[in-house]
Amino acid sequence: MQKHHTFDSGLKYRPDYKWPEEGTERDCPKCNQNLELVANLDTYYGKPWWCAPCQWQFSEEDLDGTEYSVDEEE
């Protein structure tokens, strides 16, 4: 029989995303539509920004430092 094991410091499930101030507006780097700022609730584990058309989440770090390539349809 295996021994039961617990982590002394516990496990962390919610990342420390930098949350923008309420009322901040950003555009999606993929489709250039307005992003939705999600409420910073303790029960929410996703990133602060949501793009409904792309169905994609973004963090402030994603938007500040990453360039996204947009695939053009021919």
Backbone torsions as a table, in degrees:
resi	resn	phi	psi	omega
1	MET	NA	137.9	-179.3
2	GLN	-79.9	146.0	176.7
3	LYS	-79.3	144.8	177.4
4	HIS	-73.6	138.1	-178.8
5	HIS	-130.3	134.1	173.1
6	THR	-124.0	154.0	178.4
7	PHE	-86.7	129.2	-177.4
8	ASP	-60.2	-42.1	-177.9
9	SER	-92.4	-0.5	-179.4
10	GLY	79.3	178.2	177.8
11	LEU	-111.2	145.8	179.8
12	LYS	-104.7	122.3	-178.5
13	TYR	-105.8	-19.5	-176.1
14	ARG	-109.0	112.5	179.7
15	PRO	-64.7	156.8	179.4
16	ASP	-90.3	70.2	177.5
17	TYR	-74.8	143.7	173.9
18	LYS	-74.9	119.4	-177.5
19	TRP	-97.3	127.6	179.6
20	PRO	-71.6	163.1	178.3
21	GLU	-67.7	150.2	177.9
22	GLU	-59.1	136.0	-179.5
23	GLY	94.8	-7.7	177.6
24	THR	-68.4	141.6	179.6
25	GLU	-123.5	139.7	177.3
26	ARG	-140.2	159.1	175.8
27	ASP	-108.9	148.7	179.3
28	CYS	-66.9	130.9	178.5
29	PRO	-73.0	-13.2	-179.6
30	LYS	-91.7	-44.3	-173.9
31	CYS	-121.9	-2.2	178.8
32	ASN	64.0	18.7	174.1
33	GLN	-87.5	162.4	177.8
34	ASN	-65.8	138.5	175.5
35	LEU	-90.0	150.0	176.9
36	GLU	-96.2	128.4	175.9
37	LEU	-86.0	117.0	-177.5
38	VAL	-81.2	143.4	178.9
39	ALA	-63.3	138.7	-178.7
40	ASN	-84.8	79.0	-179.7
41	LEU	-99.0	151.4	178.9
42	ASP	-62.9	-25.2	-177.6
43	THR	-89.3	-2.6	-179.8
44	TYR	-97.4	128.0	-175.9
45	TYR	-112.0	5.5	-177.7
46	GLY	-92.6	-170.7	179.6
47	LYS	-84.4	159.3	-174.4
48	PRO	-66.1	-32.2	-174.5
49	TRP	-106.0	138.6	-179.3
50	TRP	-128.8	130.9	174.5
51	CYS	-107.6	111.0	-178.3
52	ALA	-66.3	-44.5	179.4
53	PRO	-62.4	-40.1	-179.0
54	CYS	-84.8	-19.6	-173.6
55	GLN	59.0	49.6	-174.8
56	TRP	-135.5	145.9	176.8
57	GLN	-105.2	147.6	177.7
58	PHE	-134.2	147.8	171.9
59	SER	-104.2	168.6	175.5
60	GLU	-59.3	-38.9	179.8
61	GLU	-64.4	-38.2	176.7
62	ASP	-61.6	-45.2	-175.0
63	LEU	-74.9	-29.1	-177.8
64	ASP	-82.4	-27.4	-172.2
65	GLY	-126.0	-3.1	-173.7
66	THR	-118.8	134.2	173.8
67	GLU	-100.4	138.6	-178.7
68	TYR	-109.7	139.3	175.9
69	SER	-92.7	137.5	179.7
70	VAL	-103.4	123.0	178.3
71	ASP	-76.5	124.9	179.8
72	GLU	-92.0	135.7	177.5
73	GLU	-85.3	137.9	-179.3
74	GLU	-106.3	NA	NA
